[in-house]
Amino acid sequence: MELNKDIADISAAEAESYKGKRFILCYHDYNIKNFESALVQIEKITKVVGSPISIAVVPSIGAVPEEERERFCESIEKLKASGHELLLHGARHAANLSKERSVFGKSALMFSNNVAEFAGLSEEESQALLDRSIALWHALGQEELPIGYVPPAWYDNNYLKDQILAKFKTYEDRTTIYKKSELIVSVNEDDETDEEAMGEAATENAEKQVNQQENTEKFLSFGISFAGLPDISLGVAQTSACLTIQAPIGTPRLTIHHVDFTSIGENRVMNLIRYAMSKREKIFYRDL
């Protein structure tokens, strides 16, 4: 009995330490080129955390044999069946360098090694690329859109956020997650006989309902990523990651890439995940 009490006390203390401290663990850039080895990495991560994680999928498959395309599609179904939360992650995760871009967009290409597909695009080009990525997602046999959209390298343009939130529940940049609110304000019936007052109340409630449905919640969320960083900066980046996880505010996104298992090593990847698990509660995007 005393042992059980000690365990209960420890559990209560852990619950209190986690209170209000959450983080999202997301595997980025799951694609046709890496999916077989990525599945192995995701399985290892899942064993460490003891539950499914979020996974950002790049839908373009290019000119691959039909058998490989089928295996990729089957792997996505396997991830869904295992309880993982999927997100859409660009179209090709590689920018079309022939497109016109703003000065910001050109700079983003330079800093991201040309993977920032949406950076600095015009409204029309941005919408066309978003529609293409959705079409590629459906071409994988996926009828429903995933919960959210992650722009490659978190670089966007002046129009992308609104374009994405018109179709998806979540959108994110480097410091913020945006989530569409689904609050609905109902009109309560009462016995008031003043028709004019009832009409005004109904109109006011109807306006509130529209405003609530169009409302977007914002969550402070710093993206933690090691992809694309020069080797000399990886040590500093890992220290910065730990400090971000320790911070008393926000819901950090710890993003793991296929290349991280080589660049910083599997042991360090797993130890960082364990560290985050010791400091915060892991959640999905849908839990925000």
N, C-alpha and C positions, 0 to 999 in steps of 0.2 A: 504493500500500500504506500509506504514511504517513497519507494522508487517511482511509483506512478505519479505521486505528487511532485517529485523533482522534475519528472519529464513534463508534466503539465506546466510547472513554473517556467521551465526553459522555453516551452512553446509559446507561453504567454509573453515572455520577454522578447522573443523573436518577432512575434506579431506586432508588439508595440514599437520595436525598432524599425519595422518595415512600414509603419503607418504613414501613409502619404508619400512613400518613396517607391516609385515604380520605374521599370525600364522595359523597352522593347528590344527583343533579340531577333534580328532579321538577317537571313542569308541572302546576299545580293548577287545578281548576274547569273542566275541559274539559266543555262542556255543549251542549245543543241550541241555545242562543241565540248562542253564540260559535264553534261548531266550525269554520265555514268560514274565518274569519280566524285562528282558533287553529291550524289546520293549516298556514297560511302561517308563523306565528310558530315553530311547532315545527320546521318544515323549516329555517328560518334558524338555530335553535339547534343542530339536528343537524349542519349544515354547519360550525358553529364547533367543536363538540366532536369531530366525525368519527365519531360512533357514535350509536345510538338512546339514548333516555332513558326515565325513568319518567314515567307520566302518570296523574293522579288524575281519574277520570271521575265526573261527576254523572249518574245514570241517568234521572232524571225528565224526561219530554218535554212533559208538559202537553197542552193542546189545540192541536196543530199539524197542518197538512195531512199526509196520508199520505205524499206525495212527500218532504216535508222529513224526516219520521221515517225513511224508507228511506235518505235520504242520510246521516243521522246514524249509522244502523246500519252502513252501508257504510264510513263514515269510521273507525269503531272497528275493523272488520275490516282496513282498510288499515293502521292503526297497528300492529296485531298482526303483519300480514304483513311490515311493515318492521322488525320486531324490537324494537319498543318494549315496555316492561314496564308493564302496566296495573294500576291499583288502583281500588277502589271508594271513592267520596268522598261519603258520606251518601246521602240520598234526593233531597231537593229543594235542599239546601244553603241552606235558609231555614227558620227555626224556626216551628212552629205556636204562636202566642202564646196560644192558648186552653188549652194544657196546663199542669197544675200542675207547679211546679218548686221546688227548694230555693232558699234565699237565694243560694247560690253560683250556681245556674243562672240566676237573674234577673240577677245581676251580670254573668255571662258574656254574656248577651244584650245588655246595655247596651254592654259593651266590644267586642263583635263585630258591632255593627250588625244584630243579630237573625239571624245566620247559624248560630249554634251550636245546631244541631238537637237534639243529645243532652244538652246541658248541664242538669244537675240533675233529670233525669227519674227517675221511679220504676223499679223493676226491670221491671214489666210493660210500662210505656210504652216503655222503652228497647228491650226485646226486640221489641215490636211494630214499632217504627220500623226496627230492624235488619232484621227479616224483610221489611218493605215494600221497603226498599232492595234487598234480594236479589231479590225478586220483580220489581222494576223492571229490574234487571240482566238477568234471564232474559228479560224481555219484549223486550229489545233483540236477542234471538236468540243470546244468549251462554249456552251450556250449562254451561260450567265457571266456577267462581268465580275471580276474579283472586287473586294471591298475598297481597294485603293489603288492609287497610281503614284509611282516614284519616278520622277524625271532622272535620267542618267546623270550622275555626278551632282544631282540636286541643283543644276543650273536651269533657269527657265527664261521667260520673256514677259512682256507686259500683259499678256493675254492668257497664258497657260493656266493659271490658277482657276479662273472663272470657267474656262473651257473644260477642265477636268472635273470640277465640282458640279458641273451640269450633268455629268454622267456617273461619277463615282462618289463614294461617301467620304473618302479621305484624300488629301493632297498634302505634300510636304516640301519644304525647302530645307536649307541647312540648319535653321534654328527653330522652326515652327512646324507643327502638324495642324492642318485645318480639317475639321470634321463637320459635315452638314448636320445641323440639328433637326431632329424629327419631332420636336414638340408640337403638339396640336392643341389649340385653345378651343374648347367647345362652348356653344351658346347655351346657358342654363335657362330652362323654362321656369317661370314663376307666375304668380297670380296677379301681377300688376295689370291694372286695367287701362292705364294711360297709354294709348297706342303710340303717341308721339315718343314717349320715354322709352317704350319697348323698341321702337324702330331705331332710335339713336343708340341704344345699348347693343342691338343686333349688329348695326353697322360698325360700331366700335370694336366689338368682338371679332367680326369678320376681318377687319383690318389687322387686328392683332394676330389672328390666325395666319394670314398671309405673311406678315412680318416674321413670325416664329418659324414658319416653314422655310423661309428664305435665309434664316439666320445661320451663320457659320461660327462654330466654336473654335477657339484658338488655344493650342497647348504649347507651352514653352518646351522645346525638345531639341537638344543639341545632337547632331549626327556625329557618331564616332566611327571613323573609317581610316584604314591604313592603305587602301588601294591607290596606286599611282604615286605614292610618296617615295622619294629617293631613299635608298638604304641607310644613308647617314642620318636621316631624321626619324627612323623608326623607333629608336629608343626614347626619344623625346615625346613622340606621339603616344607611346604606350603609357608614359608617365602622365601625360595630359589626359588620356582616357581614364585613368584611375582617379584623377582629381575631378573630372566631370561626373563620374559615378558617385564620388563622395559628396558632391555638392548637395546642399539641402533643398534645392529648388529644381523644378523641371522634371521631365520624363525622358531621359536620354535614350537614343537609339543606338545600340551596339550593333554595327553592321559587320558581318563576316563575309569575306570574299574567297573565292576558290584559291586565288594566288596567296592569300594570307598563310595558308598551310605551308607554303614554301618560303615566303619572304620573312615572316617572323617566326615561323615554325609551329607545328601542331601543339607542342606542349605549352607554348606561351599563349596560343589562342585559347586553349582549354582553361588555362589558369586565369586568364582575364575573364572568361565566362563565369568561372567559379567565384571569382572576386565579386563580380556584379551580382551574382545570386546571393552572396553573403551580405550584401549591402541593401539590396532592393528586391522587390517582388516583380517577377517577370509577368508581363501581360501581353495581350494581343492588341492590335489596332482597334478591334471591335470593343475592347474593354474601356476605352477612353471615355 
